[in-house]
Amino acid sequence: STIATAGRSGTIRRWRGAEELPPLVGHENGIRTLAFSADGSLLASGGDDGAVRVWHADGTLAEAFLGHQGPVNGVDFTPDGRLTSVGDDGTMRVWDVAAARLLVTLPLHRGPATTVDVSPDGRATLTVSEEDKVLRQTFCEVCGAVGQVVDLARARGARPLSPEEERQYLSMSTTEGTT
């Protein structure tokens, strides 16, 4: 029910119906991309300043993620609330918003990555680079709950977990929910 726009000013403007909400200010330069989480509780923005910012629905800043070398061109949430971003550095980064940390950096393109879209089940991403003329689909087999990841490792014939590792990793699934 909220609409958001942004541009060169570095300010995000939002509306709920005919009511204009207070603007969101935090990027040092222009904003290139916006995305809402599936439940609408978060809004992510990426800008020329290389930052990815995540905002709560009430307009407060949830987190600012730094890491891209250059502008951020695309952001998209996974169904479980993680955030993906792509930028001029050709990388895709996956952020754990709840834990406020970077999970992985994937160097996918030789040129700037311009777009990222996450599949509805969260297990695949599609990134585009116009410069190197590559459309890349990336699959994630370990994007589910910790128990699913442990089951996948067992199925692949990885070494058995020690009883302590089993308790540690499986307890994460009840406290964190996902990896």
TORKOLRO-293234 format. One record per residue (C-alpha): x, y, z; residue in three letters. Coordinates in Angstrom, 2 decimals, padded with zeros to 5 digits. Layout:
BEGIN
<r xx="X" yy="Y" zz="Z" resn="ala"/>
...
***
This chain:
BEGIN
<r xx="000.00" yy="000.00" zz="000.00" resn="ser"/>
<r xx="003.07" yy="002.28" zz="-000.04" resn="thr"/>
<r xx="004.69" yy="003.70" zz="-003.15" resn="ile"/>
<r xx="008.30" yy="004.91" zz="-003.12" resn="ala"/>
<r xx="010.34" yy="006.94" zz="-005.61" resn="thr"/>
<r xx="013.92" yy="008.16" zz="-005.60" resn="ala"/>
<r xx="016.46" yy="009.76" zz="-007.90" resn="gly"/>
<r xx="019.43" yy="012.07" zz="-008.18" resn="arg"/>
<r xx="018.58" yy="014.08" zz="-005.07" resn="ser"/>
<r xx="019.38" yy="011.11" zz="-002.80" resn="gly"/>
<r xx="015.97" yy="011.43" zz="-001.11" resn="thr"/>
<r xx="013.30" yy="008.73" zz="-001.07" resn="ile"/>
<r xx="009.74" yy="010.00" zz="-001.28" resn="arg"/>
<r xx="006.88" yy="007.75" zz="-000.15" resn="arg"/>
<r xx="003.10" yy="007.81" zz="-000.37" resn="trp"/>
<r xx="000.41" yy="005.71" zz="001.27" resn="arg"/>
<r xx="-002.68" yy="006.41" zz="-000.79" resn="gly"/>
<r xx="-002.94" yy="010.21" zz="-001.15" resn="ala"/>
<r xx="-000.91" yy="010.84" zz="002.02" resn="glu"/>
<r xx="002.73" yy="011.78" zz="001.50" resn="glu"/>
<r xx="004.93" yy="010.24" zz="004.18" resn="leu"/>
<r xx="008.09" yy="011.88" zz="005.53" resn="pro"/>
<r xx="011.02" yy="011.54" zz="003.11" resn="pro"/>
<r xx="013.92" yy="009.18" zz="003.79" resn="leu"/>
<r xx="017.32" yy="010.84" zz="003.69" resn="val"/>
<r xx="020.63" yy="009.05" zz="004.08" resn="gly"/>
<r xx="022.37" yy="008.51" zz="000.75" resn="his"/>
<r xx="025.15" yy="010.96" zz="-000.05" resn="glu"/>
<r xx="024.33" yy="011.02" zz="-003.77" resn="asn"/>
<r xx="021.66" yy="009.78" zz="-006.16" resn="gly"/>
<r xx="019.64" yy="006.63" zz="-005.59" resn="ile"/>
<r xx="019.55" yy="004.08" zz="-008.41" resn="arg"/>
<r xx="017.32" yy="001.31" zz="-007.05" resn="thr"/>
<r xx="014.56" yy="000.53" zz="-004.55" resn="leu"/>
<r xx="012.86" yy="-002.70" zz="-003.45" resn="ala"/>
<r xx="010.27" yy="-003.59" zz="-000.83" resn="phe"/>
<r xx="010.47" yy="-006.80" zz="001.20" resn="ser"/>
<r xx="007.67" yy="-009.30" zz="000.48" resn="ala"/>
<r xx="005.75" yy="-008.31" zz="003.61" resn="asp"/>
<r xx="006.26" yy="-004.58" zz="002.98" resn="gly"/>
<r xx="007.94" yy="-004.02" zz="006.35" resn="ser"/>
<r xx="011.30" yy="-003.03" zz="004.82" resn="leu"/>
<r xx="012.46" yy="-000.87" zz="001.92" resn="leu"/>
<r xx="015.98" yy="-001.24" zz="000.51" resn="ala"/>
<r xx="017.77" yy="001.45" zz="-001.48" resn="ser"/>
<r xx="021.05" yy="001.42" zz="-003.38" resn="gly"/>
<r xx="022.89" yy="004.45" zz="-004.59" resn="gly"/>
<r xx="025.77" yy="006.18" zz="-006.25" resn="asp"/>
<r xx="027.53" yy="006.32" zz="-002.87" resn="asp"/>
<r xx="028.01" yy="002.52" zz="-002.95" resn="gly"/>
<r xx="025.76" yy="002.02" zz="000.07" resn="ala"/>
<r xx="022.77" yy="-000.24" zz="000.49" resn="val"/>
<r xx="020.35" yy="001.12" zz="003.06" resn="arg"/>
<r xx="017.42" yy="-000.74" zz="004.59" resn="val"/>
<r xx="014.54" yy="001.25" zz="006.05" resn="trp"/>
<r xx="011.70" yy="000.18" zz="008.36" resn="his"/>
<r xx="008.14" yy="000.96" zz="007.24" resn="ala"/>
<r xx="008.01" yy="003.75" zz="009.84" resn="asp"/>
<r xx="010.92" yy="005.51" zz="008.06" resn="gly"/>
<r xx="013.71" yy="004.69" zz="010.50" resn="thr"/>
<r xx="016.97" yy="003.35" zz="009.16" resn="leu"/>
<r xx="017.33" yy="-000.37" zz="009.94" resn="ala"/>
<r xx="020.83" yy="-000.82" zz="008.55" resn="glu"/>
<r xx="023.41" yy="000.61" zz="006.16" resn="ala"/>
<r xx="025.57" yy="-001.91" zz="004.34" resn="phe"/>
<r xx="028.88" yy="-000.93" zz="002.76" resn="leu"/>
<r xx="031.00" yy="-003.12" zz="000.54" resn="gly"/>
<r xx="030.33" yy="-002.42" zz="-003.12" resn="his"/>
<r xx="033.15" yy="-000.67" zz="-004.92" resn="gln"/>
<r xx="031.11" yy="001.94" zz="-006.76" resn="gly"/>
<r xx="027.41" yy="002.55" zz="-007.30" resn="pro"/>
<r xx="024.74" yy="000.00" zz="-006.37" resn="val"/>
<r xx="022.47" yy="-000.65" zz="-009.35" resn="asn"/>
<r xx="020.00" yy="-003.27" zz="-008.12" resn="gly"/>
<r xx="018.54" yy="-004.65" zz="-004.89" resn="val"/>
<r xx="015.99" yy="-007.38" zz="-004.23" resn="asp"/>
<r xx="014.81" yy="-009.22" zz="-001.13" resn="phe"/>
<r xx="014.65" yy="-012.98" zz="-000.80" resn="thr"/>
<r xx="011.40" yy="-014.44" zz="000.58" resn="pro"/>
<r xx="013.07" yy="-015.02" zz="003.97" resn="asp"/>
<r xx="014.18" yy="-011.39" zz="004.30" resn="gly"/>
<r xx="017.78" yy="-011.54" zz="003.12" resn="arg"/>
<r xx="018.83" yy="-008.87" zz="000.67" resn="leu"/>
<r xx="020.75" yy="-009.17" zz="-002.59" resn="thr"/>
<r xx="022.53" yy="-006.27" zz="-004.26" resn="ser"/>
<r xx="024.54" yy="-005.75" zz="-007.44" resn="val"/>
<r xx="026.75" yy="-002.90" zz="-008.52" resn="gly"/>
<r xx="029.26" yy="-001.38" zz="-010.85" resn="asp"/>
<r xx="031.91" yy="-003.68" zz="-009.30" resn="asp"/>
<r xx="030.26" yy="-006.67" zz="-011.06" resn="gly"/>
<r xx="029.50" yy="-008.45" zz="-007.80" resn="thr"/>
<r xx="026.34" yy="-009.74" zz="-006.22" resn="met"/>
<r xx="026.28" yy="-009.51" zz="-002.46" resn="arg"/>
<r xx="023.88" yy="-011.28" zz="-000.13" resn="val"/>
<r xx="023.17" yy="-009.55" zz="003.18" resn="trp"/>
<r xx="021.56" yy="-010.95" zz="006.32" resn="asp"/>
<r xx="019.44" yy="-007.95" zz="007.30" resn="val"/>
<r xx="018.40" yy="-009.32" zz="010.71" resn="ala"/>
<r xx="022.01" yy="-010.03" zz="011.75" resn="ala"/>
<r xx="023.34" yy="-006.89" zz="009.95" resn="ala"/>
<r xx="026.11" yy="-008.73" zz="008.14" resn="arg"/>
<r xx="027.38" yy="-009.69" zz="004.72" resn="leu"/>
<r xx="026.86" yy="-013.38" zz="003.97" resn="leu"/>
<r xx="028.61" yy="-013.74" zz="000.62" resn="val"/>
<r xx="030.14" yy="-011.78" zz="-002.25" resn="thr"/>
<r xx="029.94" yy="-013.38" zz="-005.69" resn="leu"/>
<r xx="032.03" yy="-011.91" zz="-008.54" resn="pro"/>
<r xx="029.60" yy="-012.64" zz="-011.38" resn="leu"/>
<r xx="030.36" yy="-010.08" zz="-014.09" resn="his"/>
<r xx="033.39" yy="-008.40" zz="-015.66" resn="arg"/>
<r xx="031.39" yy="-005.20" zz="-016.10" resn="gly"/>
<r xx="028.79" yy="-003.44" zz="-013.97" resn="pro"/>
<r xx="025.86" yy="-005.59" zz="-012.92" resn="ala"/>
<r xx="022.72" yy="-003.60" zz="-013.59" resn="thr"/>
<r xx="019.87" yy="-005.78" zz="-012.28" resn="thr"/>
<r xx="019.19" yy="-008.49" zz="-009.72" resn="val"/>
<r xx="015.96" yy="-010.46" zz="-009.33" resn="asp"/>
<r xx="015.36" yy="-013.23" zz="-006.82" resn="val"/>
<r xx="013.06" yy="-016.15" zz="-007.67" resn="ser"/>
<r xx="009.85" yy="-016.47" zz="-005.63" resn="pro"/>
<r xx="011.30" yy="-019.44" zz="-003.72" resn="asp"/>
<r xx="014.57" yy="-017.60" zz="-003.01" resn="gly"/>
<r xx="016.77" yy="-020.33" zz="-004.47" resn="arg"/>
<r xx="017.85" yy="-018.59" zz="-007.68" resn="ala"/>
<r xx="018.91" yy="-015.12" zz="-008.72" resn="thr"/>
<r xx="019.13" yy="-013.55" zz="-012.12" resn="leu"/>
<r xx="021.71" yy="-010.83" zz="-012.71" resn="thr"/>
<r xx="022.40" yy="-008.80" zz="-015.83" resn="val"/>
<r xx="025.46" yy="-006.95" zz="-017.08" resn="ser"/>
<r xx="024.94" yy="-004.91" zz="-020.22" resn="glu"/>
<r xx="028.65" yy="-004.18" zz="-020.56" resn="glu"/>
<r xx="029.82" yy="-007.80" zz="-020.73" resn="asp"/>
<r xx="026.47" yy="-008.79" zz="-022.32" resn="lys"/>
<r xx="025.87" yy="-011.56" zz="-019.79" resn="val"/>
<r xx="022.66" yy="-012.69" zz="-018.16" resn="leu"/>
<r xx="023.62" yy="-014.99" zz="-015.29" resn="arg"/>
<r xx="021.37" yy="-017.27" zz="-013.28" resn="gln"/>
<r xx="022.80" yy="-018.36" zz="-009.94" resn="thr"/>
<r xx="021.31" yy="-021.21" zz="-007.92" resn="phe"/>
<r xx="021.65" yy="-021.53" zz="-004.18" resn="cys"/>
<r xx="021.34" yy="-024.98" zz="-002.68" resn="glu"/>
<r xx="022.18" yy="-023.76" zz="000.81" resn="val"/>
<r xx="019.71" yy="-020.91" zz="001.13" resn="cys"/>
<r xx="017.20" yy="-022.76" zz="003.29" resn="gly"/>
<r xx="016.90" yy="-023.47" zz="006.98" resn="ala"/>
<r xx="019.96" yy="-024.84" zz="008.75" resn="val"/>
<r xx="018.35" yy="-028.29" zz="009.02" resn="gly"/>
<r xx="017.95" yy="-028.39" zz="005.24" resn="gln"/>
<r xx="021.61" yy="-027.44" zz="004.77" resn="val"/>
<r xx="022.71" yy="-030.20" zz="007.19" resn="val"/>
<r xx="020.51" yy="-032.69" zz="005.28" resn="asp"/>
<r xx="022.09" yy="-031.57" zz="001.99" resn="leu"/>
<r xx="025.60" yy="-032.05" zz="003.42" resn="ala"/>
<r xx="024.66" yy="-035.56" zz="004.60" resn="arg"/>
<r xx="023.22" yy="-036.43" zz="001.18" resn="ala"/>
<r xx="026.43" yy="-035.29" zz="-000.51" resn="arg"/>
<r xx="028.54" yy="-037.63" zz="001.62" resn="gly"/>
<r xx="030.29" yy="-034.94" zz="003.65" resn="ala"/>
<r xx="031.95" yy="-036.13" zz="006.84" resn="arg"/>
<r xx="029.50" yy="-036.82" zz="009.67" resn="pro"/>
<r xx="028.97" yy="-034.01" zz="012.14" resn="leu"/>
<r xx="030.25" yy="-034.54" zz="015.66" resn="ser"/>
<r xx="027.55" yy="-034.55" zz="018.36" resn="pro"/>
<r xx="028.67" yy="-031.03" zz="019.38" resn="glu"/>
<r xx="028.47" yy="-029.73" zz="015.78" resn="glu"/>
<r xx="025.05" yy="-031.34" zz="015.40" resn="glu"/>
<r xx="023.77" yy="-029.54" zz="018.54" resn="arg"/>
<r xx="025.38" yy="-026.24" zz="017.49" resn="gln"/>
<r xx="024.03" yy="-026.15" zz="013.94" resn="tyr"/>
<r xx="020.62" yy="-027.55" zz="014.66" resn="leu"/>
<r xx="020.17" yy="-025.13" zz="017.58" resn="ser"/>
<r xx="020.84" yy="-022.31" zz="015.09" resn="met"/>
<r xx="017.77" yy="-023.38" zz="013.15" resn="ser"/>
<r xx="015.57" yy="-022.65" zz="016.15" resn="thr"/>
<r xx="017.25" yy="-019.34" zz="017.04" resn="thr"/>
<r xx="018.02" yy="-017.93" zz="013.59" resn="glu"/>
<r xx="015.60" yy="-019.83" zz="011.37" resn="gly"/>
<r xx="017.82" yy="-019.74" zz="008.25" resn="thr"/>
<r xx="021.44" yy="-019.66" zz="007.19" resn="thr"/>
***
